[in-house]
Amino acid sequence: MLKAAQVGLGWWGAQVTRVLQSSDKIEIVCGVDPVAPIAEKYTGDFGLPVYADYQQALDDPAVEAVILTVPHRLHESAVLQAAAAGKQVFCEKPLALTVASARKMVEACDAAGLVLGIGHERRFEPAWEEIKRMYDAGEFGTIIHMEAHWSHDRWLGMAADNWRGSKEEAPAAGWTGMGVHLSDMMLSLAGRAVNVQAHVAKRILAIPTGDVVSAHFRFADDTTGYIAALSCTPDYARFAVYGSHAWAEARETQHVDPGGTTNFYVRRRGDAAQTRIDFEPASPVKAGYEHWADAVAGRTEYRFTNEQRLGNVAILEALVESAERGGEPMDIARFG
């Protein structure tokens, strides 16, 4: 059982702790948060002690790992401190806001012999795993194009000064919250992305970062892709892959947080019609953390590579600049 400190006890930190209460591979033994009311609520909800200072958790011999659910610009320093202390570390997405920052984090963890976990739980959705299985088995033939969309309206009541709506902490509207999951999945299938053209708009919400982002991609093998994420419309999510031999689409009926049935559609060349398979609700967040714990224990190879960790941050950095320049195409290699 990997004993971990939950660092950052806001909405998502509390949700991660709640999900891991049923895990037999990770045990949250304490929390870290400098804001007293948040710390007190966490202790009341979970019965766990809370440190006000991150270094206190790193100095605690009972803590073997840290789970970082803190604002994005704090990721680099928190990961570097954990690596220096020899603690395993799982960092929420996006890993960083720049490739230079992400590279420091990756290199520090590699040098310390640590498994740097990353919070891309969408790869553990059963329907998405079926897409990956089809890809690995060659059932798509040559992948030609991918499309993905993830939107929700959970930020409608968010204060304008919330860090999740900040252009500095969360640039490009919903990209750091939703889009990065979709680009991560695309990278796991098509490999390196070489070009991106993005647009950001502010239509409904008062938050500075905007509430609409869309992006077109070209990958190294000439596969194309499209991603959209809206922070101002009811729950909607899909991921689709189109190949020379088959296409498949996963479409969700409910937000990933409460969970819901995912409708999976597939049509292979020669089929008279598409086939639908329904995947029942799962716990991809728990699955992602437990996969990391297994990798830490040497029971499996971690499925996220450094190329993917850095490549997804390069996409983010290039996408932000493209949007700031009114949708100008960006060579992603310039950023990493």
C-alpha positions in Angstrom: 0.0 0.0 0.0 1.5 3.3 -1.1 1.1 5.9 1.6 0.5 9.4 0.1 -0.1 13.0 1.1 -2.9 14.9 -0.7 -1.4 18.3 -1.6 -4.1 20.9 -2.4 -7.5 20.2 -0.7 -9.9 22.1 -2.9 -12.7 20.5 -5.0 -10.5 18.1 -6.9 -8.1 17.3 -4.1 -11.1 16.3 -2.0 -12.6 14.3 -4.9 -9.3 12.3 -5.4 -9.2 11.5 -1.6 -12.8 10.4 -1.7 -12.2 8.1 -4.8 -9.1 6.6 -3.2 -10.8 5.7 0.1 -11.8 2.3 -1.5 -8.3 1.6 -3.0 -6.2 -1.3 -1.7 -3.1 0.2 -3.4 -2.9 3.8 -2.2 -3.7 5.2 1.2 -4.0 8.9 1.8 -2.4 9.5 5.2 -2.5 13.3 5.4 -3.3 16.5 3.5 -1.5 19.7 2.8 -3.1 23.1 2.4 -2.2 26.5 3.9 -5.8 27.8 4.0 -7.2 27.0 7.5 -10.9 26.7 6.6 -10.2 24.3 3.8 -7.8 22.3 6.0 -10.4 22.1 8.7 -13.2 21.0 6.4 -10.9 18.3 4.9 -10.1 16.9 8.4 -13.8 17.0 9.2 -14.7 15.1 6.1 -11.9 12.5 6.1 -10.5 12.4 9.6 -7.0 13.1 8.3 -4.4 15.4 9.7 -3.4 18.4 7.5 -0.1 20.2 7.3 0.0 23.9 6.5 3.5 23.6 5.0 4.3 21.2 2.1 7.8 20.7 3.4 6.3 19.2 6.6 4.7 16.4 4.5 8.0 15.8 2.6 9.8 15.5 5.9 7.2 13.0 7.3 8.7 9.5 7.1 5.2 8.0 6.9 4.7 9.8 3.6 6.0 7.8 0.6 4.4 9.8 -2.2 2.6 13.1 -2.9 -0.4 13.7 -5.0 -0.4 17.3 -6.4 -3.8 18.9 -6.9 -2.6 22.5 -6.8 -2.8 25.5 -9.2 -0.8 24.8 -12.4 2.0 27.3 -11.9 2.9 25.5 -8.6 3.5 22.2 -10.3 7.1 22.6 -11.1 8.4 23.7 -7.7 6.2 21.0 -6.0 7.5 18.2 -8.2 11.1 19.4 -7.8 10.8 19.5 -4.0 9.3 16.0 -4.0 12.0 14.6 -6.2 14.7 16.1 -4.0 13.1 14.5 -1.0 12.9 11.1 -2.8 9.1 11.0 -2.7 7.1 9.4 -5.5 4.9 12.1 -7.1 1.7 12.2 -9.1 0.9 15.6 -10.7 -2.5 16.6 -12.0 -2.7 17.8 -15.6 -1.5 19.8 -17.2 2.0 18.7 -16.1 3.2 22.2 -16.7 2.4 25.3 -18.8 5.7 25.3 -20.7 7.9 22.6 -22.0 11.0 24.1 -20.3 9.2 23.6 -16.9 7.9 20.1 -17.8 11.4 19.0 -18.8 12.9 20.0 -15.5 10.2 18.0 -13.7 10.7 14.9 -15.9 14.5 15.0 -15.6 14.4 15.5 -11.8 12.1 12.4 -11.4 14.2 10.3 -13.8 17.4 11.2 -12.0 15.8 10.3 -8.6 14.4 7.0 -10.0 10.8 8.1 -9.5 7.7 7.4 -11.5 6.2 10.7 -12.4 2.4 10.2 -12.5 0.2 12.4 -14.6 -3.6 12.9 -14.1 -4.9 11.9 -17.5 -7.6 9.5 -16.3 -9.5 9.6 -19.6 -7.2 7.0 -20.9 -8.7 4.6 -18.4 -12.2 5.0 -19.6 -13.3 1.5 -20.7 -14.6 2.8 -24.1 -11.4 4.7 -24.7 -9.4 1.7 -23.7 -11.3 -0.2 -26.4 -10.3 2.4 -29.0 -6.7 1.9 -27.9 -7.1 -1.9 -28.1 -8.4 -1.6 -31.6 -5.5 0.6 -32.5 -2.9 -1.8 -31.0 -4.5 -4.7 -32.9 -4.4 -2.8 -36.2 -8.2 -2.9 -36.6 -8.4 0.7 -37.8 -5.9 0.1 -40.6 -4.2 3.4 -41.2 -5.5 6.1 -38.9 -6.6 9.1 -41.1 -8.4 11.5 -38.7 -9.5 11.9 -35.1 -12.1 14.1 -33.5 -12.8 14.8 -29.8 -15.1 17.1 -27.8 -15.5 17.6 -24.1 -17.8 20.3 -22.7 -19.7 21.1 -19.5 -21.3 24.0 -17.7 -20.0 23.4 -14.2 -18.2 26.8 -14.3 -21.3 28.9 -14.8 -21.2 30.1 -11.2 -17.5 30.4 -10.9 -16.1 33.7 -9.6 -14.3 35.8 -12.1 -11.1 35.7 -9.9 -11.0 31.9 -9.5 -7.6 30.6 -10.6 -9.2 28.1 -13.0 -10.5 31.1 -15.0 -7.2 32.9 -15.0 -5.3 33.4 -18.3 -2.1 33.0 -16.4 -3.0 29.7 -14.6 -5.4 28.2 -17.1 -4.8 29.7 -20.6 -6.9 28.9 -23.6 -10.4 28.6 -22.0 -11.1 25.0 -21.1 -8.0 23.5 -22.6 -6.1 22.9 -19.3 -9.2 21.4 -17.7 -10.6 19.4 -20.6 -8.7 19.7 -23.9 -5.4 18.4 -22.5 -7.1 15.0 -21.8 -8.2 14.8 -25.5 -4.8 15.7 -26.9 -3.2 13.2 -24.6 -5.4 10.4 -26.0 -4.6 11.5 -29.6 -0.8 11.5 -28.8 -1.2 7.9 -27.5 -2.6 6.9 -30.9 -1.0 9.0 -33.6 2.3 10.0 -31.9 3.9 13.4 -32.2 1.8 16.4 -33.2 3.7 18.8 -35.5 1.2 21.7 -36.2 -1.7 23.3 -34.4 -4.1 26.1 -35.3 -6.4 27.3 -32.4 -9.1 29.7 -31.6 -10.4 30.9 -28.2 -13.5 32.9 -27.5 -15.3 34.4 -24.5 -19.0 34.0 -25.1 -20.9 33.5 -21.9 -18.7 33.3 -18.8 -17.1 36.3 -17.0 -13.7 34.5 -16.5 -10.8 36.1 -18.3 -9.5 32.9 -20.0 -12.6 32.5 -22.1 -15.1 29.7 -22.4 -14.6 28.3 -26.0 -11.5 26.7 -27.5 -11.1 24.7 -30.7 -8.0 23.4 -32.4 -7.0 21.7 -35.6 -3.9 19.4 -35.5 -1.6 17.7 -38.0 0.6 14.8 -36.7 3.9 13.6 -38.0 2.4 10.8 -40.1 -0.1 13.3 -41.6 -3.0 12.2 -39.5 -5.3 15.1 -38.8 -7.3 15.9 -35.7 -9.8 18.3 -34.2 -10.6 19.1 -30.6 -13.2 21.4 -29.1 -13.9 22.2 -25.4 -16.7 24.5 -24.1 -17.1 25.7 -20.5 -20.6 27.0 -21.1 -22.9 24.2 -22.4 -24.4 21.1 -20.8 -22.3 17.9 -20.5 -21.1 16.5 -23.8 -18.1 14.3 -24.6 -17.0 12.2 -27.5 -13.9 10.7 -29.0 -13.7 9.3 -32.5 -11.1 7.7 -34.7 -11.4 7.2 -38.4 -9.2 4.7 -40.2 -8.9 3.0 -43.6 -10.5 -0.2 -42.3 -12.8 1.0 -39.5 -14.1 3.9 -37.4 -15.1 4.0 -33.8 -16.7 6.6 -31.6 -17.1 6.8 -27.8 -20.0 9.1 -26.8 -20.7 9.7 -23.1 -24.2 10.1 -21.6 -23.0 11.8 -18.4 -20.1 13.8 -17.1 -17.1 11.6 -16.0 -17.4 12.8 -12.4 -20.8 11.2 -11.5 -20.3 8.7 -14.2 -22.7 7.3 -16.8 -23.1 4.8 -19.6 -20.8 5.4 -22.6 -22.2 4.5 -26.0 -19.5 3.0 -28.2 -20.1 2.8 -31.9 -18.0 0.9 -34.4 -18.2 0.2 -38.1 -15.7 -2.0 -40.0 -15.3 -2.2 -43.7 -17.9 -4.6 -45.1 -20.3 -4.2 -42.2 -23.9 -3.6 -43.2 -24.4 -1.2 -40.3 -22.7 0.3 -37.3 -22.6 -1.7 -34.0 -23.3 -0.2 -30.7 -21.8 -1.4 -27.4 -22.7 0.2 -24.0 -19.9 0.5 -21.4 -21.2 0.9 -17.9 -19.8 3.5 -15.5 -16.3 2.9 -14.2 -13.8 4.8 -12.0 -11.1 6.0 -14.4 -9.7 8.3 -11.7 -9.1 5.4 -9.4 -7.8 3.3 -12.2 -5.3 5.9 -13.2 -3.9 6.3 -9.7 -3.8 2.6 -9.1 -1.9 2.0 -12.4 0.7 4.6 -11.2 0.9 2.8 -7.8 1.5 -0.5 -9.6 4.3 1.1 -11.7 5.9 2.5 -8.5 5.8 -1.0 -7.1 7.4 -2.5 -10.2 4.2 -4.5 -11.1 3.7 -2.9 -14.5 5.3 -0.4 -16.9 3.7 3.1 -16.7 1.7 3.7 -19.8 2.7 7.4 -20.1 6.0 8.1 -21.7 8.3 11.1 -21.4 7.7 11.9 -25.1 4.0 12.0 -24.3 4.4 14.0 -21.1 6.5 16.6 -22.9 4.6 16.4 -26.2 1.3 17.3 -24.6 2.8 20.4 -22.9 4.3 21.4 -26.2 0.8 21.2 -27.8 -0.5 23.4 -25.0 2.2 26.0 -25.3 1.9 26.2 -29.1 -1.9 26.3 -28.9 -1.9 29.2 -26.5 0.3 31.2 -28.8 -1.7 30.3 -31.9 -4.9 31.5 -30.2 -3.2 34.7 -29.0 -2.2 35.4 -32.6 -5.8 35.0 -33.9 -5.5 31.4 -35.1 -2.1 31.5 -36.7 -0.7 28.0 -37.4 2.1 27.0 -35.1 5.0 24.6 -35.6 4.9 22.6 -32.3 8.5 21.6 -32.6 9.4 25.3 -31.8 8.1 24.7 -28.3 9.7 21.4 -27.5 
